Amino acid sequence: MVHLLATIANDPDLMPAHLHALRGEISLPEVSPHETWGVGYFADDRGLIVRKPASLLEHRSAYGIGGDLKSRIVFVCARPEANQADAPPFRFRRWLFGYAGDLSAVGALQGSVAPRLPSFAHDVLGDGHGGRLAHAMFLSELHRADLLEDPLVEPGAVAQALDRTAQALEVLGEEAGVERFEACFVASNGRVVVVTRAGRPVWIREVVGLDSLPEGPVDETLNDFKEVVAALRRFRAHVVALNVEGESQSHWTPLSHRGTTAFDAALAVSHL
């Protein structure tokens, strides 16, 4: 089972403060001895990935692995199994892709799916790895719709591609004998973030303003005290999380039904 958090914000400089503030709200899976954390982010419009064993993190949280990142968009995933290279999120050119859930059953059908994918998508496939297969299928949907290289692609078009991917994976799940397919997928090109739920309940929260920086409240003796406080008040973000602590649930909206949600560069929200 993969753990997931994804967020898009209006101020990359305050992303560390944003992730720090979320530490007490996200419910984490049980610690695994081979757990790998991966973080995807954007720098100069390039999607980048960092993966680390959980044992190397000072804090087992999104802030623990992404606390020094200044990016408007951040994906964080935690995978309990070994093989660090297969830990999500994944990257291909300008695109980042993450998921939550257990896709091992559909991964076993890779041999029958791969011949139907364009040749470039084979480069991202793993050895029967369901998450890698889902990534390749999503890239194939973008390619078929002529969206893969479009930097200004509309959020709705990305949402449709990810939704078609989720539908295809649900069909594969039925073929593999999965009684109830439960997964969640997120994708981004650095401008938009799209999330699709396929039987896997997730939570979404809008963050309006921040109270402090990671090191604590802003020091009033600083010369730029007023500017920092104003920036904290202007901060806006949307967050997608797999699990939320019980006491924090009042701030979050559960999304338990089948569907797709898109967040554009201006943080506007749309639904399929």
N, C-alpha and C positions, 0 to 999 in steps of 0.2 A: 504494500500500500504506500503510495507516494503522498506526501504532505505538500500543500501548495499555498502560496500567498502571492498576489499580484497587485500592483498599484500604479496609478498614473497621477501625477501632481502638476501644479502650475509653476513650481519653483524648484529647480534641481538642487540649488544650494541648501535647501531645507529638507531634502530627502533623509539625511541622517537623523534629524530631529523627529521627523515623521515616523521612521521605523523604530526609533527609540520609544516613542509614545505608545506604539502598538504592542510592546513586549508583554504587557500584562493582560492583553485582551485575546490573544490567540492561543488556542489549546493545541498542544503539541503531542505527537505520537510517542509511544514508549521508546525509550532509548534502545537502539540496536547496536551490537558490537561492531557492525560493518557499515554503519550509517554514513552516507555521504550527503553533504549539503551543496547545492548549486545555486548560483545567483546569475541572472541575466540582466544586462543593463545596456544603455546606449551612451556612446561618447563620440562626438563629431559625426552623428548620424550613423555610426557603425554599431551593430549589435555585438556584444562581447559576453563571454562566459567565464566564470571562476568556479571551480569545484574544490571542496575541502572535506576531509574526514571530520566528523563531528568532534573527535578528540582534539582537534586543533583550534576549535572555536572557544573563545573566552565565554561567550554567551550562546546558548543553543537557541537561536532566534534569528529572525530576518535581520535584526540589527547586528547580531553577532557576526554574520558573514557580509552584510552590506552596509555597515555603519560608516564607512568612509567614502561611499559612492555619492557622486553628485550627478544624478540622472533623473529626468522627469518620469521615467518608466523603469520599474524594477520587478523582476520575477524571482521568486525564491521557492525552491523545491527541496524536499528531504526524502531520500530513498534509503530504505533499510538494508537492501542487499549490498553485496560486494560488487566489484567491477566499477570503479569510479568513473570510467569513461562513458558508461551508459546512464549515469545519473542526469536527470533533467535539471534545468531546461536545456533545449537544443538550439543551435544556430545554423542558419543557411543564408549567406549573403546578408541582406538587411533585416531578415526575419528572425524573431525569437519565438519559440514554441515551448509551452509547458503543459503538464497534465497532472491530474490526481486520480488515484484509483489503482486497481490491479488489472493490467492489460496482458498478463501472461498468456491467457487462453487465446486471445486473438493473435498474439505473436507467433503461436504455433502454426497459424495458417499463412504465414508470410510467403511460403513457397508458391501458393496458389494466387496470391495477390500481386507479387512482384512483377510477373510478366505483363501485367496491365498498367504498370506505372511507366512514365517516361524515363529514359535512360539516366538523366541527371539525378533523379530521385533515388536511384540505387546507391548513390554515394553516401546517403545518410542512413541506410538500413543497417541494423545490427544483425547478430546471429539469433534470429527468432525472438527479438526483443520487441514487445508490444508497443512501448513508447516510441521507439525509433520508427516502427511501421506507421503509427499514427502521424508522426511528423512527416514522413514521406508522402502519405496520402493527402495531407493538407497542402503540401507544396505542389502536388499534382493537381489539386483543385484550383490553386492559384494559377498554375501554368495553363490549364484548360480555359480559364476565363481571361487569359492575357493580363493578369494582375501582378505576376511575380516581380517584374522589373519596374512597375509603376510607382514612383515615390509619392504620388498624390492620390493614390487609390482611396475611394470613398469608404467610410466605415461600414456602410451597409453591404458593399460588395465583399469585404473581408468577412463580415458576419455570415453571409450566405455561403462562402467557401468553407468556413469552419463548421457551419451547421450541416452542410452536405457531408463533410468528413465524419462528423459524429454519427449521422444517420448510417453511413456505410459501415462504421465500426460496430454499431448496434446490430446490423445484419450479420456481420462476421461473428459477433458474440453468440447469436442464435445458432449459427452454423457450428460453432465450437461447443455448443451445449451449455452455455452460460444461462442459468435460470433468470437472473436479473442483472442486466448490464448496468454498472455504476461507474461513471467516470466524469471528469470535468476537464475541459481543455481551454487554454488561453493562448493567444497569439498577438504579436505586435510587430510593426515595421518602424517603430520609433516615433510615430505620430498618433496612432490609434491603438487601443487595446480592445480585444474582443474575447468574450468568455462564453462558452457553450456548456450547458449542463445536460448530461445524458444519464438521467437516473441518479445522479450524485448530488445531494443537496449541498449548496454552498451559501455563504453569507456575503452580503455587500454592504459597505458603509461609505457614506459621504463624510469627509472630514472638513470642517470649516474652522480654520484658525488653529494655532498651536499655542500651548501655554509656556513652553520653555525650550531651551536648547538641550542637547544630550547631557551637558555638564551641569545643568540646573537652570534656575531662573536667571534672566539677564541682569547683569551687574549695572545698577543705576549710575555708577561712577564712570562708566565707559563713555567716551566721547560720542560714539554712535548708538547710544542706548535707544534713543527714540526711533532711529531708522530700523534697528533690529526688531523692536517691539512692533512697529508698523508692518514689517515683513512677516512676522509671525501671525499677525491678525489677518493679513491678506492671503495666507496660505490656504489652498484648496486641494483636495485629493479625493479619488475614489479608490476603495480597497476591495479586493475579492479574497476571501479566506475560506479554507475548507472547514475549519472548526473554530468556534469562538467560546471563550470561557463563559460559564453560566451568568455570572454577575454583570458581564459586559454586553449581553445579548440585547438589552434594551436600546443600544446604539446602532444595532445592525438589522438589516432586512434579510430574512431567510428567502432563498430562491430554491424551492424544492421541486418545481415543475420543469418539464422539458422546455428548453428555449435558449435563445442567444441574446446577449446584451453587448452593446458596443459603446465605447467611450472615445470621443474624438479629441483632437488636439486642444479644443477649447473647453474640455471636460463636460460637454453636452452628452446626454445619455439617450440611446435609442434601443428599441427592442424589435426582434423579429417576431 
